[in-house]
Amino acid sequence: MEYQTILEHIYQEIQPLAKEGKQADYIPALAKVNPDQFGLCLRLMKGKVYELGAADVRFSIQSISKVFSLAMTLSLKGEALWDRVGVEPSGSAFNSLVQLEYEHGKPRNPFINAGAIVTSDILLSHYGREQAETVFLEFVRALCGNNDICYNPEVAESEQSTGYLNASIAYLLKYHHNIENDIHDVLHLYFMMCSVEMNCRELSQAFLAFARSNAPFNHGGIELTMSQVKRINAIMQTCGFYDEAGEFSFKVGLPGKSGVGGGIVALYPSRYAITVWSPRLNEKGNSILGMKALELFTTETSESIF
């Protein structure tokens, strides 16, 4: 298949949408990002790589990091993880307090903010305050084979200084006995994980590990069974795009995860991982060009899981 030709055609097709939406300016550090950038990287399981635009420009991965924290906590806790976090789509905003209160402090899934704050707490309990950030970064570096990947303290501090709603979520979780550690420490780890910067090449490489559905998962000391990897894919399929997960499943048909930094990663098990980055977001917090590009990609290639 002529993937490069297909990608270039898709890029032309999405241009009418190029000025729609805006970057996540409610996070001051992200408001500074040039919104008119676009990058794409497709990595096939067999090794070939196809790129377009700013595929080598690093950006804040934000909620894409929640896949990594889920993998780590599932490795640590196994089935006991689901006692503290559910696996259902939220159907509400990713930072909803109402749903969390209604469901007595058990987050609907690991990808909404409440769920990721709980997984941050689990990592903090296991590794301790000094080691949790280090181990998380080592895991991400191992996934993509690049030791240059780092946190961006400016982004983390920017989120911490304006993260009142996330603090409210954390206190509500604490009230319902679903946070064990000091709230400031939990939120610090959460914001640091969201501040990790990667590019499309690196994210596609990292997510190939989750696309390998027929091989054991062992990266940076984090081990998962094939069944656990499939479950992570299932949660990405149903919960990876906030309250637009159904739309993504319907139009794209791949497991994936988005972040308000404008990145989207998706995968076809045993075939490929693809990352798109464009900072302009729709009202649900997902990249407008990224969503459309992936819809066109699976349509033109006929390569979705359905």
C-alpha positions in Angstrom: 0.0 0.0 0.0 1.3 3.5 -0.9 1.0 4.9 2.6 3.1 8.0 2.0 0.9 9.0 -1.0 -2.2 8.4 1.2 -0.9 10.5 4.0 -0.1 13.4 1.7 -3.5 13.2 0.1 -5.1 13.3 3.6 -3.1 16.3 4.5 -4.5 18.2 1.5 -8.0 17.0 2.4 -8.0 18.4 5.9 -6.7 21.9 5.0 -10.3 23.4 5.0 -10.3 22.7 8.8 -6.8 24.1 9.5 -8.0 27.3 11.2 -10.8 25.8 13.3 -10.5 25.5 17.1 -7.8 26.7 19.3 -5.1 25.4 21.5 -5.6 24.6 25.2 -5.2 28.2 26.4 -6.6 27.5 29.9 -3.2 26.0 30.6 -1.0 29.1 30.4 2.1 27.3 29.1 0.1 25.6 26.3 -1.4 28.9 25.3 2.1 29.9 24.0 2.2 27.0 21.5 1.9 27.9 17.8 -1.4 26.4 17.0 -0.7 26.1 13.2 1.5 23.0 13.4 0.8 19.5 12.1 2.8 16.3 12.4 2.1 12.7 11.7 4.0 9.4 12.0 2.8 6.0 11.0 5.0 3.0 12.3 4.2 -0.4 10.9 4.8 -3.4 13.0 7.2 -4.7 10.3 9.4 -1.7 10.8 8.6 0.8 8.0 8.0 4.4 9.1 6.0 7.1 7.2 6.0 10.7 8.3 4.5 14.0 7.4 5.0 17.6 8.6 6.3 18.3 12.1 6.7 14.6 13.1 9.9 15.4 15.0 8.6 18.4 17.1 8.0 17.5 20.7 4.8 18.6 22.4 3.1 18.1 25.8 1.5 14.7 25.7 -1.0 15.5 28.5 -3.6 12.8 28.9 -1.8 10.4 26.6 0.4 9.8 29.6 -2.6 8.2 31.3 -2.1 5.1 29.1 1.4 4.7 30.6 0.3 5.2 34.2 -2.5 2.7 33.6 0.0 0.1 32.3 2.2 0.7 35.3 -0.6 0.4 37.9 -2.2 -2.6 36.2 1.3 -4.3 36.3 1.5 -3.5 40.0 -2.0 -4.2 41.2 -3.5 -6.7 38.7 -7.3 -7.2 39.1 -7.3 -5.3 42.3 -6.9 -2.1 40.4 -10.5 -2.2 39.3 -11.6 -2.0 42.9 -10.5 1.7 42.8 -11.1 2.6 39.2 -13.8 1.5 36.8 -13.7 0.6 33.1 -16.8 2.3 31.7 -17.0 5.3 29.4 -17.8 8.4 31.3 -20.3 10.2 29.0 -19.3 13.3 30.9 -16.6 15.9 30.7 -13.1 14.5 31.6 -13.0 16.8 34.6 -16.5 16.2 35.9 -17.1 16.4 39.7 -20.8 15.6 39.4 -20.3 12.1 38.2 -17.5 11.4 40.7 -19.8 12.5 43.6 -22.7 10.5 42.3 -20.6 7.3 42.1 -19.1 7.8 45.6 -15.6 8.5 44.6 -14.8 5.7 42.2 -13.8 7.2 38.9 -15.6 5.8 35.9 -12.3 4.9 34.1 -8.5 5.5 34.3 -8.5 8.1 31.5 -10.7 10.8 33.0 -8.8 13.1 35.3 -10.2 11.5 38.5 -9.1 8.0 37.3 -5.6 9.2 36.5 -5.3 11.0 39.8 -6.1 7.6 41.5 -3.5 5.8 39.4 -1.0 8.6 40.4 -1.8 7.9 44.0 -1.1 4.1 43.5 2.2 4.9 41.9 3.1 7.2 44.8 2.2 4.5 47.3 4.3 1.9 45.6 7.4 3.9 44.6 7.4 6.7 47.1 7.7 10.4 46.5 11.3 10.5 45.5 11.2 7.5 43.0 7.7 7.7 41.4 8.6 10.4 38.8 11.9 8.7 38.0 10.4 5.3 37.4 7.6 6.7 35.3 10.1 8.5 33.0 12.3 5.4 32.8 9.3 3.4 31.6 8.3 5.9 28.9 12.0 6.1 27.8 12.2 2.3 27.6 8.9 2.2 25.5 10.3 4.4 22.8 14.0 3.7 23.2 15.0 7.3 23.8 16.6 8.5 27.0 16.3 12.2 26.0 12.5 12.3 26.9 11.9 14.6 29.9 9.2 16.4 31.9 8.6 20.1 31.2 8.6 21.7 34.7 7.2 25.0 33.2 4.1 23.1 31.9 3.7 21.2 35.2 3.9 24.4 37.2 1.5 26.1 34.8 -1.0 23.3 35.4 -0.4 23.3 39.2 -1.0 27.0 39.4 -4.4 26.9 37.6 -5.5 23.3 38.5 -8.2 24.2 40.9 -10.7 21.7 39.5 -8.2 18.9 39.6 -7.5 19.8 43.2 -11.3 19.7 43.9 -11.4 16.2 42.3 -8.5 15.0 44.4 -10.1 16.3 47.6 -13.4 14.6 46.7 -11.5 11.4 46.1 -9.8 11.8 49.5 -13.2 12.3 51.1 -14.3 9.0 49.7 -11.1 7.3 50.9 -9.8 6.7 47.3 -6.6 8.7 47.8 -3.9 7.4 50.3 -1.2 10.0 50.0 -0.9 13.8 50.5 -3.0 15.5 47.9 -0.2 18.0 47.0 2.2 15.1 46.3 -0.4 13.2 44.2 -1.2 16.2 42.1 2.4 17.1 41.6 3.1 13.6 40.2 -0.1 13.8 38.0 0.9 17.2 36.6 4.5 16.0 36.0 3.3 13.0 34.0 1.0 15.2 31.9 4.0 17.5 31.2 6.1 14.9 29.5 7.1 16.0 26.0 7.3 13.6 23.0 7.0 13.8 19.3 5.0 11.8 16.8 7.9 9.5 16.1 8.4 8.7 19.7 4.8 8.2 20.6 4.2 5.9 17.6 7.2 3.8 18.8 6.0 3.7 22.4 2.5 2.5 21.3 3.8 -0.3 19.2 4.3 -2.1 22.5 0.6 -2.0 23.0 -0.1 -3.1 19.5 1.9 -6.3 19.9 -1.1 -8.5 20.9 0.8 -11.8 20.6 3.9 -11.1 22.6 4.7 -10.6 26.3 5.0 -6.9 27.4 8.2 -6.1 29.3 9.5 -2.5 29.1 11.5 -0.7 31.7 10.7 -3.4 34.3 7.0 -3.1 33.7 5.5 -6.4 32.8 2.0 -7.1 31.5 0.3 -10.3 30.3 -1.1 -10.4 26.8 -4.6 -10.4 28.3 -3.8 -7.2 30.3 -2.5 -5.5 27.1 -5.7 -6.4 25.3 -7.7 -4.9 28.2 -5.7 -1.6 28.0 -6.6 -1.6 24.3 -10.2 -2.1 25.1 -10.2 0.8 27.5 -8.6 3.0 24.9 -11.3 1.9 22.4 -14.2 2.8 24.7 -12.7 5.6 26.9 -9.7 7.2 25.1 -11.3 10.3 23.9 -13.2 11.8 26.8 -16.9 12.1 26.0 -16.1 11.8 22.2 -15.0 8.2 22.5 -18.1 6.9 20.7 -17.6 9.3 17.8 -13.9 8.2 17.4 -14.9 4.5 17.5 -17.6 5.2 14.9 -15.5 7.3 12.5 -12.0 5.9 13.0 -12.4 2.4 14.5 -9.2 2.1 16.4 -8.1 2.0 20.1 -6.4 5.3 20.9 -5.8 8.1 23.3 -5.9 11.9 22.9 -4.4 14.7 24.9 -5.2 18.4 25.2 -1.7 19.2 23.9 -3.2 18.3 20.5 -1.7 14.8 20.2 -3.7 11.6 19.3 -2.2 8.1 19.2 -4.1 5.2 17.7 -3.2 1.6 17.0 -4.2 -1.4 15.0 -3.2 -4.5 17.0 -0.5 -6.5 15.2 -0.3 -3.9 12.4 0.7 -0.4 13.2 0.7 2.6 15.6 -0.1 6.1 14.2 0.3 9.5 15.9 -1.1 12.8 14.8 -0.4 16.2 16.4 -2.2 19.5 15.8 -2.8 21.9 18.7 -6.2 23.3 17.7 -8.9 21.5 19.7 -12.6 21.0 19.3 -15.0 21.7 22.2 -14.4 18.1 23.6 -10.7 18.7 23.9 -9.6 16.6 20.9 -7.4 17.8 18.0 -9.7 18.8 15.1 -7.1 18.0 12.3 -6.0 14.9 14.2 -9.5 13.4 14.4 -10.2 14.1 10.8 -6.9 12.8 9.6 -7.3 9.5 11.4 -10.9 9.2 10.1 -9.7 9.6 6.5 -6.7 7.3 7.1 -8.8 4.3 8.2 -11.4 5.0 5.5 -8.8 5.3 2.6 -6.8 2.3 3.8 -9.7 0.1 5.0 -7.6 -0.7 8.0 -9.6 -0.4 11.2 -10.4 -3.1 13.7 -14.0 -3.3 12.5 
